[in-house]
Amino acid sequence: MSRNDSYQIRIDEIVEIIKLSTKTILKKKKVPEAFFQQLSTARMKREKIFKIKAQALNMEKPIITDGSIPCSKDPNFYSEPILPRIPSNFKSEHQKYPIKDTVKKVECKECKTIGRFDCETCNTTGQIVCKKCKGAGDYVCSRCGGKGTNLCKSCRGKGSKRCLRCFGRGYVTPIASSSNGPEHVTCSRCGGKGRIVCKKCGGSARVRCTSCLPPGSGMKRCNSCSGSGIISCNKCSGKGYNICRKCDGSGFIWEFKVKNFQFIPIEQNYVVMDQNMKILD
């Protein structure tokens, strides 16, 4: 018998399995994921490849795996009762879980049945001094440095601006001047000075700071404490105490004694196939 004939026989056996199982995989089947991962490239090239659509327990999206199905005459080869018949190189892993029995209810030694601890940060008050303003409720304005005024941007801190009528010369030239008339006339807008007083700052070269609260005070109200100087304690969330983590505030804990251990198979080691999912694509 040639090698090709043996492969054909194996394929015929697989087709027979499919017929016995009404061309569907019975209910929910588990196939070791390692089976698809350990297939050699040479074997996949020699044998007829079947496309298996499967969904892993630990994956949300369905995966498509190409692999040759092992030869078996048992139609329930992939069902759960036949899992031990899978070849020995497919190792199943188990997790060890302790089976506990309740022994007794004992007092919590951490909090001594109180269930909570006094907060040392706020001294049980639930409030602490604001670190930003140091309890003052306000702080010096960073824009004006506490002066309450800033340099006028309109005149650039000079208090006056160049006259736009005479362009800072202090005089203007008449349009129609006679040969006997004056060549220059004093600017009526600036009075011959060439500059006019800044209307925004009134000539003081400084304006009131608008960043201060109230404007021009040189101080700014603290936004962290809303001007009160105190804030809620971040260690106890303003309660003044902290719950005991060991007993969750009950003051008592349960002592357990391990009775036995249970070995549970790890499901993610298998590829799960849904009901009525066709083997052949």
PyMOL commands that set and color helices and strands:
alter all, ss='L'
color gray80, all
select helices_A, chain A and resi 3-20+33-37+41-46+80-85+267-269
alter helices_A, ss='H'
color red, helices_A
select strands_A, chain A and resi 29-32+50-56+63-67+94-107+116-118+127-129+138-140+149-151+160-162+171-172+185-186+195-197+206-208+219-221+230-232+241-243+252-265+270-273
alter strands_A, ss='S'
color yellow, strands_A
deselect
rebuild
show_as cartoon
